Amino acid sequence: MTSLTGRALRLTVYIGEDDTWHHKPLYSEIVHRAHAAGLAGASVFRGIEGFGASSRVHTSRLLSLSEDLPVAVVVVDTEKRIRAFLPQLDELVREGLVTLDECEVVRYVGRPPGPDEADPKGENSL
């Protein structure tokens, strides 16, 4: 698990829910690539209403038939790791918005490995 406290960068990618990469949801591809790159974590948040550069409003209200709701993919890690990941977003994000914000990580703690998760060095055994 990555250790992360103190100064960091928050990468936020704003895209549409229907955006795809090779017939898969784009947000899923971004999360899987962030994981493969060893980043500390990534979360996807689905918006209920919004608009972007196209100025078309997307909403989840019943009377609207819009399904392409806004989605935000948020990744927090060190500046070095986030900046190293940016070229992958250049390849993936054709329409959308990518932002970086400085932030401070106060606490980043994962769940201890369970009995189904291998601990190759036996460090977490009793």
ChimeraX attribute file (.defattr): number of C-alpha atoms within 10 A of each C-alpha:
attribute: neighborCount
match mode: 1-to-1
recipient: residues
	/A:1	9
	/A:2	12
	/A:3	11
	/A:4	17
	/A:5	14
	/A:6	10
	/A:7	13
	/A:8	19
	/A:9	21
	/A:10	19
	/A:11	23
	/A:12	20
	/A:13	21
	/A:14	23
	/A:15	24
	/A:16	24
	/A:17	18
	/A:18	14
	/A:19	19
	/A:20	17
	/A:21	14
	/A:22	7
	/A:23	7
	/A:24	11
	/A:25	14
	/A:26	21
	/A:27	26
	/A:28	15
	/A:29	15
	/A:30	23
	/A:31	19
	/A:32	13
	/A:33	16
	/A:34	20
	/A:35	13
	/A:36	9
	/A:37	14
	/A:38	14
	/A:39	19
	/A:40	18
	/A:41	14
	/A:42	18
	/A:43	14
	/A:44	17
	/A:45	13
	/A:46	14
	/A:47	17
	/A:48	12
	/A:49	15
	/A:50	15
	/A:51	13
	/A:52	15
	/A:53	8
	/A:54	8
	/A:55	8
	/A:56	9
	/A:57	13
	/A:58	20
	/A:59	19
	/A:60	16
	/A:61	10
	/A:62	7
	/A:63	7
	/A:64	9
	/A:65	10
	/A:66	13
	/A:67	12
	/A:68	17
	/A:69	20
	/A:70	24
	/A:71	24
	/A:72	21
	/A:73	20
	/A:74	20
	/A:75	21
	/A:76	24
	/A:77	25
	/A:78	22
	/A:79	17
	/A:80	10
	/A:81	17
	/A:82	21
	/A:83	13
	/A:84	11
	/A:85	17
	/A:86	13
	/A:87	10
	/A:88	13
	/A:89	14
	/A:90	10
	/A:91	8
	/A:92	15
	/A:93	19
	/A:94	12
	/A:95	13
	/A:96	16
	/A:97	13
	/A:98	17
	/A:99	11
	/A:100	16
	/A:101	11
	/A:102	13
	/A:103	14
	/A:104	15
	/A:105	16
	/A:106	9
	/A:107	10
	/A:108	11
	/A:109	10
	/A:110	9
	/A:111	6
	/A:112	8
	/A:113	11
	/A:114	9
	/A:115	8
	/A:116	6
	/A:117	8
	/A:118	10
	/A:119	12
	/A:120	7
	/A:121	7
	/A:122	8
	/A:123	7
	/A:124	11
	/A:125	8
	/A:126	4
